[in-house]
Amino acid sequence: MAESLRVGIAGLGTVGASVVRVLHDKAAELTRQCGREIVVAAVSARDPRRDRGVDLSGAEWFDDPVKLAEKANIDVFVELIGGDEGPARACVKAALAAGRHVVTANKALLAKHGVALAEVAEGRGVLLNYEAAVAGGIPVIKTMREAMAGNTVSRVFGILNGTCNYILTRMEAEGLTFEECLKDAQRLGYAEADPTFDIEGNDTAHKLAILTSLAFGSRIAADDIYLEGISNITQADIRAAGELGYRIKLLGVAQRTESGIEQRVHPTMVPTASVIAQVHGVTNAVAIETDILGELLLSGPGAGGNATASAVVGDIADIAKSRPGFQHGPVFGWPAKELQPYKKARMRSHAGGYFIRLTVHDRVGVFAAVARRMAENEISLESIVQHSNGSVAPDCKTVILVTHETTEAAVRKAVEGVTKDGHLADKPQVIRIERAG
């Protein structure tokens, strides 16, 4: 049997402790599968006295994770600290520079510095594995890097944040407000005390940027993503979506167009009969559309200690199975130095159309004015429905418009015109309607 694979883990929070536990509890099974023993040889965390419920007696302790990365007697460095700068970035750079394989769950780090880190890893001939950084326990990275050779990806999209999906699921199922669902998510540990990163779409954007690079061979461009969160979704939107045969999900979407790559994160209406509409609670799902395979949908636990730990352990096991002299594949599917500059797509028509909710004053001429603004911007309407319920005042009406294919710019300009006309009693709502399998 080959020599043991010695692992150093920086960060012993929920995920780090779960990784140690899995490596200990599944030691015999992992040894059989990998052909060698996997040993936790060194660890680093903020508080050496804290009881984490796992046995660390056989591991060397390092107060400084960079020292662990540089000097510990390890083969693999596992970064579970988090953050795109500071100790996380420093220790990953140090480990790669020292010629050690790295496993990380840090999507923020990869979204900001992934290409530079990939160049170091490939230059040193070591692996940089990051399955746990996107969609938790779902093996989407391995699928895109290894199992889809020859396929040309046209679109990748999905539900990439369990917190948002949980909130939207509860809002629909129980008629609760966004604020009520968010408080419950925080109580259950699905949302942070400061949930901004999740509910405003930043977390989804980081994950989408990584998937975009894998899908299209482009350099990561997390700052070029159209971003909109779910904090403005109301029960009026949820009810209207249901009446129209849709369900609201926060989606991350990346697709190749004739003018470049389009990346966007925003609330989306998907047909209730579609597969992705059936993804509820904290579950994640990723759909990949290709020329050979067609559409592939991967779904499963997207967060939590066990789901993330499973992905981390899987990455470690892949390293354990490799042997000296084995030529490792590139970090993002293409050699880092050959990744193409990201080219942002031009604004184009959105094939799925738009849902527009307007709360208008109930007076003569309002509907004619709304219709005129739509016509001025060459927006064709599929349907227009008026509701008297759910409005902010008794003398107001809720108008629901569903457009045919049109551009984001046209919709925003038309809504801006209606607003300037003085007909709105509340902030307008605009949600894309997405074709989905």
C-alpha positions as a Python dict, from the first residue, in 0.01 Angstrom:
ca = {
    (1, 'M'): (0, 0, 0),
    (2, 'A'): (117, 353, -79),
    (3, 'E'): (230, 593, 192),
    (4, 'S'): (-37, 773, 394),
    (5, 'L'): (-171, 1100, 260),
    (6, 'R'): (-106, 1362, 527),
    (7, 'V'): (-366, 1639, 547),
    (8, 'G'): (-348, 1979, 718),
    (9, 'I'): (-675, 2160, 788),
    (10, 'A'): (-700, 2536, 851),
    (11, 'G'): (-1036, 2630, 1001),
    (12, 'L'): (-1223, 2407, 1246),
    (13, 'G'): (-1572, 2555, 1237),
    (14, 'T'): (-1880, 2353, 1146),
    (15, 'V'): (-1736, 2235, 815),
    (16, 'G'): (-1379, 2179, 938),
    (17, 'A'): (-1494, 1972, 1235),
    (18, 'S'): (-1724, 1772, 1005),
    (19, 'V'): (-1433, 1698, 770),
    (20, 'V'): (-1220, 1569, 1060),
    (21, 'R'): (-1512, 1356, 1180),
    (22, 'V'): (-1577, 1202, 837),
    (23, 'L'): (-1208, 1127, 779),
    (24, 'H'): (-1198, 954, 1120),
    (25, 'D'): (-1530, 767, 1101),
    (26, 'K'): (-1484, 655, 740),
    (27, 'A'): (-1110, 585, 764),
    (28, 'A'): (-1127, 215, 673),
    (29, 'E'): (-1364, 272, 383),
    (30, 'L'): (-1157, 562, 245),
    (31, 'T'): (-838, 354, 270),
    (32, 'R'): (-1000, 78, 61),
    (33, 'Q'): (-1129, 324, -197),
    (34, 'C'): (-810, 530, -228),
    (35, 'G'): (-550, 258, -182),
    (36, 'R'): (-384, 455, 94),
    (37, 'E'): (-462, 590, 439),
    (38, 'I'): (-569, 952, 485),
    (39, 'V'): (-437, 1108, 806),
    (40, 'V'): (-518, 1446, 962),
    (41, 'A'): (-162, 1544, 1049),
    (42, 'A'): (-197, 1914, 1136),
    (43, 'V'): (-467, 2168, 1212),
    (44, 'S'): (-506, 2541, 1272),
    (45, 'A'): (-786, 2748, 1424),
    (46, 'R'): (-838, 3058, 1634),
    (47, 'D'): (-897, 2890, 1971),
    (48, 'P'): (-694, 2578, 2059),
    (49, 'R'): (-896, 2524, 2379),
    (50, 'R'): (-1240, 2502, 2222),
    (51, 'D'): (-1407, 2160, 2227),
    (52, 'R'): (-1508, 2082, 1870),
    (53, 'G'): (-1638, 1733, 1941),
    (54, 'V'): (-1365, 1560, 1739),
    (55, 'D'): (-1039, 1392, 1831),
    (56, 'L'): (-743, 1614, 1736),
    (57, 'S'): (-488, 1444, 1962),
    (58, 'G'): (-288, 1305, 1670),
    (59, 'A'): (-263, 1635, 1484),
    (60, 'E'): (6, 1899, 1522),
    (61, 'W'): (-141, 2237, 1622),
    (62, 'F'): (-51, 2562, 1443),
    (63, 'D'): (-173, 2900, 1564),
    (64, 'D'): (-85, 3052, 1226),
    (65, 'P'): (-246, 2886, 919),
    (66, 'V'): (30, 3023, 694),
    (67, 'K'): (290, 2841, 901),
    (68, 'L'): (82, 2525, 869),
    (69, 'A'): (77, 2570, 492),
    (70, 'E'): (452, 2634, 473),
    (71, 'K'): (612, 2415, 736),
    (72, 'A'): (383, 2130, 841),
    (73, 'N'): (467, 1780, 729),
    (74, 'I'): (164, 1751, 502),
    (75, 'D'): (76, 1661, 143),
    (76, 'V'): (-259, 1840, 121),
    (77, 'F'): (-361, 2176, 266),
    (78, 'V'): (-735, 2224, 329),
    (79, 'E'): (-852, 2586, 361),
    (80, 'L'): (-1184, 2631, 545),
    (81, 'I'): (-1124, 2978, 692),
    (82, 'G'): (-1328, 3184, 445),
    (83, 'G'): (-1289, 3535, 305),
    (84, 'D'): (-1129, 3659, -16),
    (85, 'E'): (-825, 3820, 149),
    (86, 'G'): (-630, 3795, 474),
    (87, 'P'): (-530, 3456, 617),
    (88, 'A'): (-730, 3253, 365),
    (89, 'R'): (-557, 3396, 61),
    (90, 'A'): (-215, 3405, 229),
    (91, 'C'): (-220, 3042, 340),
    (92, 'V'): (-351, 2907, 7),
    (93, 'K'): (-78, 3098, -180),
    (94, 'A'): (182, 2967, 64),
    (95, 'A'): (66, 2607, 28),
    (96, 'L'): (67, 2618, -352),
    (97, 'A'): (406, 2789, -358),
    (98, 'A'): (540, 2512, -135),
    (99, 'G'): (419, 2253, -387),
    (100, 'R'): (129, 2121, -178),
    (101, 'H'): (-210, 2024, -313),
    (102, 'V'): (-491, 2251, -193),
    (103, 'V'): (-858, 2184, -124),
    (104, 'T'): (-1085, 2480, -49),
    (105, 'A'): (-1455, 2555, -1),
    (106, 'N'): (-1394, 2929, -43),
    (107, 'K'): (-1601, 3064, -336),
    (108, 'A'): (-1521, 3428, -249),
    (109, 'L'): (-1147, 3360, -272),
    (110, 'L'): (-1183, 3178, -604),
    (111, 'A'): (-1414, 3441, -750),
    (112, 'K'): (-1156, 3712, -680),
    (113, 'H'): (-820, 3533, -710),
    (114, 'G'): (-901, 3194, -866),
    (115, 'V'): (-720, 3243, -1196),
    (116, 'A'): (-401, 3369, -1031),
    (117, 'L'): (-407, 3078, -784),
    (118, 'A'): (-472, 2835, -1070),
    (119, 'E'): (-162, 2962, -1251),
    (120, 'V'): (49, 2893, -942),
    (121, 'A'): (-101, 2545, -895),
    (122, 'E'): (-52, 2448, -1258),
    (123, 'G'): (300, 2590, -1257),
    (124, 'R'): (388, 2380, -953),
    (125, 'G'): (213, 2069, -1086),
    (126, 'V'): (-27, 2041, -791),
    (127, 'L'): (-403, 2022, -760),
    (128, 'L'): (-637, 2301, -654),
    (129, 'N'): (-971, 2132, -583),
    (130, 'Y'): (-1284, 2329, -488),
    (131, 'E'): (-1593, 2112, -523),
    (132, 'A'): (-1736, 2244, -197),
    (133, 'A'): (-1717, 2607, -316),
    (134, 'V'): (-2019, 2572, -546),
    (135, 'A'): (-2350, 2406, -456),
    (136, 'G'): (-2221, 2224, -147),
    (137, 'G'): (-2247, 1848, -183),
    (138, 'I'): (-2353, 1850, -550),
    (139, 'P'): (-2061, 1728, -767),
    (140, 'V'): (-2101, 1999, -1030),
    (141, 'I'): (-1733, 2099, -1050),
    (142, 'K'): (-1616, 1744, -1116),
    (143, 'T'): (-1897, 1696, -1367),
    (144, 'M'): (-1799, 2005, -1564),
    (145, 'R'): (-1422, 1954, -1537),
    (146, 'E'): (-1404, 1583, -1601),
    (147, 'A'): (-1727, 1419, -1716),
    (148, 'M'): (-1829, 1643, -2006),
    (149, 'A'): (-1530, 1620, -2238),
    (150, 'G'): (-1627, 1717, -2592),
    (151, 'N'): (-1945, 1894, -2488),
    (152, 'T'): (-1990, 2261, -2577),
    (153, 'V'): (-2188, 2438, -2306),
    (154, 'S'): (-2441, 2698, -2418),
    (155, 'R'): (-2599, 2783, -2083),
    (156, 'V'): (-2556, 2702, -1716),
    (157, 'F'): (-2808, 2816, -1457),
    (158, 'G'): (-2937, 2718, -1119),
    (159, 'I'): (-3045, 2772, -763),
    (160, 'L'): (-2715, 2831, -586),
    (161, 'N'): (-2815, 2972, -248),
    (162, 'G'): (-3011, 2765, 2),
    (163, 'T'): (-3104, 3062, 221),
    (164, 'C'): (-3289, 3239, -61),
    (165, 'N'): (-3456, 2921, -180),
    (166, 'Y'): (-3574, 2844, 172),
    (167, 'I'): (-3724, 3193, 211),
    (168, 'L'): (-3905, 3184, -125),
    (169, 'T'): (-4033, 2832, -56),
    (170, 'R'): (-4178, 2933, 281),
    (171, 'M'): (-4331, 3252, 139),
    (172, 'E'): (-4520, 3051, -121),
    (173, 'A'): (-4616, 2754, 94),
    (174, 'E'): (-4729, 2944, 405),
    (175, 'G'): (-4817, 3293, 285),
    (176, 'L'): (-4554, 3453, 508),
    (177, 'T'): (-4377, 3782, 440),
    (178, 'F'): (-4013, 3803, 338),
    (179, 'E'): (-3922, 3945, 681),
    (180, 'E'): (-4097, 3661, 867),
    (181, 'C'): (-3923, 3394, 660),
    (182, 'L'): (-3583, 3560, 699),
    (183, 'K'): (-3617, 3565, 1080),
    (184, 'D'): (-3707, 3196, 1076),
    (185, 'A'): (-3410, 3119, 850),
    (186, 'Q'): (-3181, 3297, 1096),
    (187, 'R'): (-3332, 3108, 1391),
    (188, 'L'): (-3273, 2775, 1216),
    (189, 'G'): (-2917, 2864, 1118),
    (190, 'Y'): (-2988, 2884, 742),
    (191, 'A'): (-2914, 3258, 738),
    (192, 'E'): (-2640, 3463, 903),
    (193, 'A'): (-2707, 3738, 1158),
    (194, 'D'): (-2619, 3976, 871),
    (195, 'P'): (-2786, 3800, 575),
    (196, 'T'): (-2702, 4065, 314),
    (197, 'F'): (-2444, 3853, 129),
    (198, 'D'): (-2704, 3581, 71),
    (199, 'I'): (-3029, 3769, 13),
    (200, 'E'): (-2881, 4034, -216),
    (201, 'G'): (-2735, 3770, -447),
    (202, 'N'): (-2359, 3811, -381),
    (203, 'D'): (-2311, 3450, -272),
    (204, 'T'): (-2487, 3324, -585),
    (205, 'A'): (-2278, 3560, -800),
    (206, 'H'): (-1949, 3422, -670),
    (207, 'K'): (-2060, 3067, -745),
    (208, 'L'): (-2193, 3162, -1087),
    (209, 'A'): (-1863, 3332, -1180),
    (210, 'I'): (-1679, 3006, -1114),
    (211, 'L'): (-1928, 2802, -1318),
    (212, 'T'): (-1902, 3055, -1603),
    (213, 'S'): (-1527, 3006, -1623),
    (214, 'L'): (-1566, 2628, -1630),
    (215, 'A'): (-1843, 2643, -1889),
    (216, 'F'): (-1691, 2887, -2136),
    (217, 'G'): (-1317, 2889, -2075),
    (218, 'S'): (-1317, 3255, -1974),
    (219, 'R'): (-1135, 3430, -1694),
    (220, 'I'): (-1347, 3473, -1382),
    (221, 'A'): (-1542, 3800, -1388),
    (222, 'A'): (-1749, 3819, -1069),
    (223, 'D'): (-1770, 4199, -1094),
    (224, 'D'): (-1943, 4181, -1433),
    (225, 'I'): (-2258, 4006, -1313),
    (226, 'Y'): (-2596, 4178, -1320),
    (227, 'L'): (-2707, 4145, -958),
    (228, 'E'): (-3046, 4167, -791),
    (229, 'G'): (-3154, 4001, -466),
    (230, 'I'): (-3486, 3884, -324),
    (231, 'S'): (-3548, 4140, -47),
    (232, 'N'): (-3808, 4323, -260),
    (233, 'I'): (-4019, 4011, -333),
    (234, 'T'): (-4365, 4042, -180),
    (235, 'Q'): (-4664, 3817, -128),
    (236, 'A'): (-4831, 4004, -416),
    (237, 'D'): (-4553, 3877, -646),
    (238, 'I'): (-4575, 3522, -509),
    (239, 'R'): (-4953, 3509, -556),
    (240, 'A'): (-4944, 3662, -904),
    (241, 'A'): (-4673, 3419, -1014),
    (242, 'G'): (-4884, 3125, -897),
    (243, 'E'): (-5193, 3251, -1079),
    (244, 'L'): (-4990, 3281, -1400),
    (245, 'G'): (-4844, 2931, -1366),
    (246, 'Y'): (-4501, 3033, -1238),
    (247, 'R'): (-4290, 3003, -925),
    (248, 'I'): (-4027, 3258, -816),
    (249, 'K'): (-3669, 3139, -768),
    (250, 'L'): (-3341, 3326, -730),
    (251, 'L'): (-3139, 3202, -1026),
    (252, 'G'): (-2783, 3250, -1138),
    (253, 'V'): (-2769, 3233, -1520),
    (254, 'A'): (-2470, 3234, -1754),
    (255, 'Q'): (-2501, 3186, -2127),
    (256, 'R'): (-2297, 3230, -2439),
    (257, 'T'): (-2436, 3471, -2699),
    (258, 'E'): (-2317, 3593, -3037),
    (259, 'S'): (-2169, 3904, -2872),
    (260, 'G'): (-2011, 3752, -2559),
    (261, 'I'): (-2110, 3597, -2227),
    (262, 'E'): (-2412, 3703, -2028),
    (263, 'Q'): (-2404, 3659, -1648),
    (264, 'R'): (-2695, 3754, -1423),
    (265, 'V'): (-2835, 3682, -1078),
    (266, 'H'): (-3192, 3786, -1003),
    (267, 'P'): (-3537, 3664, -895),
    (268, 'T'): (-3688, 3469, -1182),
    (269, 'M'): (-4027, 3326, -1266),
    (270, 'V'): (-4001, 2966, -1386),
    (271, 'P'): (-4293, 2749, -1503),
    (272, 'T'): (-4435, 2549, -1212),
    (273, 'A'): (-4417, 2234, -1428),
    (274, 'S'): (-4040, 2273, -1482),
    (275, 'V'): (-3798, 2052, -1292),
    (276, 'I'): (-3614, 2345, -1132),
    (277, 'A'): (-3942, 2481, -994),
    (278, 'Q'): (-3968, 2162, -784),
    (279, 'V'): (-3642, 2240, -598),
    (280, 'H'): (-3757, 2350, -254),
    (281, 'G'): (-3613, 2455, 82),
    (282, 'V'): (-3236, 2475, 123),
    (283, 'T'): (-3175, 2242, -172),
    (284, 'N'): (-2958, 2365, -461),
    (285, 'A'): (-2976, 2271, -829),
    (286, 'V'): (-2757, 2335, -1133),
    (287, 'A'): (-2868, 2286, -1494),
    (288, 'I'): (-2611, 2258, -1774),
    (289, 'E'): (-2716, 2279, -2140),
    (290, 'T'): (-2479, 2129, -2398),
    (291, 'D'): (-2475, 2028, -2763),
    (292, 'I'): (-2409, 1656, -2707),
    (293, 'L'): (-2566, 1576, -2370),
    (294, 'G'): (-2861, 1812, -2394),
    (295, 'E'): (-2969, 1936, -2051),
    (296, 'L'): (-2829, 1788, -1732),
    (297, 'L'): (-2976, 1881, -1393),
    (298, 'L'): (-2788, 1814, -1071),
    (299, 'S'): (-2970, 1868, -743),
    (300, 'G'): (-2893, 1810, -377),
    (301, 'P'): (-2789, 1964, -43),
    (302, 'G'): (-2624, 2297, -112),
    (303, 'A'): (-2499, 2389, 234),
    (304, 'G'): (-2441, 2266, 587),
    (305, 'G'): (-2159, 2086, 760),
    (306, 'N'): (-2220, 1739, 623),
    (307, 'A'): (-2290, 1840, 261),
    (308, 'T'): (-1985, 2065, 241),
    (309, 'A'): (-1767, 1816, 428),
    (310, 'S'): (-1869, 1545, 181),
    (311, 'A'): (-1744, 1757, -108),
    (312, 'V'): (-1419, 1842, 74),
    (313, 'V'): (-1351, 1477, 157),
    (314, 'G'): (-1425, 1385, -205),
    (315, 'D'): (-1159, 1632, -320),
    (316, 'I'): (-910, 1491, -70),
    (317, 'A'): (-988, 1136, -184),
    (318, 'D'): (-924, 1233, -548),
    (319, 'I'): (-577, 1352, -447),
    (320, 'A'): (-518, 1033, -250),
    (321, 'K'): (-598, 826, -559),
    (322, 'S'): (-349, 1014, -778),
    (323, 'R'): (9, 895, -795),
    (324, 'P'): (349, 1065, -835),
    (325, 'G'): (413, 1166, -1194),
    (326, 'F'): (42, 1180, -1278),
    (327, 'Q'): (-40, 1478, -1502),
    (328, 'H'): (-316, 1675, -1334),
    (329, 'G'): (-588, 1847, -1536),
    (330, 'P'): (-619, 2228, -1536),
    (331, 'V'): (-802, 2393, -1247),
    (332, 'F'): (-1079, 2553, -1455),
    (333, 'G'): (-1096, 2299, -1736),
    (334, 'W'): (-860, 2502, -1957),
    (335, 'P'): (-500, 2589, -1864),
    (336, 'A'): (-515, 2909, -1659),
    (337, 'K'): (-287, 3097, -1900),
    (338, 'E'): (-520, 3006, -2188),
    (339, 'L'): (-841, 3127, -2027),
    (340, 'Q'): (-990, 3394, -2253),
    (341, 'P'): (-1059, 3748, -2131),
    (342, 'Y'): (-1420, 3780, -2026),
    (343, 'K'): (-1627, 3951, -2294),
    (344, 'K'): (-1955, 4087, -2161),
    (345, 'A'): (-2251, 4032, -2394),
    (346, 'R'): (-2442, 4325, -2540),
    (347, 'M'): (-2796, 4391, -2416),
    (348, 'R'): (-3037, 4173, -2611),
    (349, 'S'): (-3398, 4061, -2606),
    (350, 'H'): (-3493, 3827, -2324),
    (351, 'A'): (-3676, 3533, -2480),
    (352, 'G'): (-3881, 3458, -2170),
    (353, 'G'): (-4037, 3801, -2140),
    (354, 'Y'): (-4101, 3998, -1821),
    (355, 'F'): (-4349, 4013, -1535),
    (356, 'I'): (-4432, 4371, -1436),
    (357, 'R'): (-4640, 4456, -1130),
    (358, 'L'): (-4766, 4813, -1102),
    (359, 'T'): (-4971, 4955, -814),
    (360, 'V'): (-5158, 5242, -979),
    (361, 'H'): (-5406, 5507, -869),
    (362, 'D'): (-5760, 5404, -964),
    (363, 'R'): (-5853, 5690, -1197),
    (364, 'V'): (-5949, 5752, -1557),
    (365, 'G'): (-5671, 5731, -1815),
    (366, 'V'): (-5423, 5522, -1616),
    (367, 'F'): (-5449, 5207, -1826),
    (368, 'A'): (-5427, 5405, -2148),
    (369, 'A'): (-5111, 5577, -2018),
    (370, 'V'): (-4953, 5246, -1920),
    (371, 'A'): (-5034, 5096, -2260),
    (372, 'R'): (-4891, 5405, -2434),
    (373, 'R'): (-4560, 5377, -2248),
    (374, 'M'): (-4533, 5010, -2343),
    (375, 'A'): (-4607, 5088, -2708),
    (376, 'E'): (-4353, 5373, -2713),
    (377, 'N'): (-4085, 5121, -2618),
    (378, 'E'): (-4209, 4858, -2866),
    (379, 'I'): (-4312, 4619, -2589),
    (380, 'S'): (-4571, 4361, -2690),
    (381, 'L'): (-4794, 4239, -2405),
    (382, 'E'): (-4892, 3875, -2369),
    (383, 'S'): (-5142, 3950, -2093),
    (384, 'I'): (-5268, 4226, -1866),
    (385, 'V'): (-5457, 4152, -1545),
    (386, 'Q'): (-5606, 4392, -1292),
    (387, 'H'): (-5643, 4316, -920),
    (388, 'S'): (-5809, 4523, -652),
    (389, 'N'): (-5666, 4315, -365),
    (390, 'G'): (-5314, 4346, -232),
    (391, 'S'): (-5287, 4717, -303),
    (392, 'V'): (-5137, 4970, -64),
    (393, 'A'): (-5455, 5183, -48),
    (394, 'P'): (-5830, 5140, -118),
    (395, 'D'): (-5820, 5379, -415),
    (396, 'C'): (-5547, 5181, -592),
    (397, 'K'): (-5537, 4885, -827),
    (398, 'T'): (-5265, 4628, -892),
    (399, 'V'): (-5191, 4577, -1261),
    (400, 'I'): (-4998, 4269, -1372),
    (401, 'L'): (-4835, 4282, -1715),
    (402, 'V'): (-4664, 3989, -1887),
    (403, 'T'): (-4458, 4085, -2192),
    (404, 'H'): (-4344, 3894, -2495),
    (405, 'E'): (-3972, 3887, -2578),
    (406, 'T'): (-3818, 4230, -2525),
    (407, 'T'): (-3510, 4396, -2379),
    (408, 'E'): (-3432, 4489, -2020),
    (409, 'A'): (-3364, 4846, -2133),
    (410, 'A'): (-3706, 4878, -2298),
    (411, 'V'): (-3889, 4748, -1990),
    (412, 'R'): (-3699, 4974, -1751),
    (413, 'K'): (-3759, 5277, -1976),
    (414, 'A'): (-4131, 5204, -2000),
    (415, 'V'): (-4168, 5162, -1624),
    (416, 'E'): (-3969, 5480, -1568),
    (417, 'G'): (-4212, 5660, -1799),
    (418, 'V'): (-4516, 5534, -1607),
    (419, 'T'): (-4350, 5647, -1286),
    (420, 'K'): (-4285, 5997, -1426),
    (421, 'D'): (-4649, 6018, -1534),
    (422, 'G'): (-4740, 6010, -1165),
    (423, 'H'): (-4966, 5706, -1189),
    (424, 'L'): (-4784, 5477, -944),
    (425, 'A'): (-4876, 5451, -576),
    (426, 'D'): (-4593, 5211, -487),
    (427, 'K'): (-4257, 5097, -618),
    (428, 'P'): (-4293, 4893, -940),
    (429, 'Q'): (-4175, 4532, -958),
    (430, 'V'): (-4002, 4378, -1260),
    (431, 'I'): (-3910, 4007, -1271),
    (432, 'R'): (-3770, 3811, -1565),
    (433, 'I'): (-3950, 3501, -1685),
    (434, 'E'): (-3700, 3226, -1763),
    (435, 'R'): (-3740, 2925, -1987),
    (436, 'A'): (-3637, 2628, -1776),
    (437, 'G'): (-3633, 2252, -1812),
}
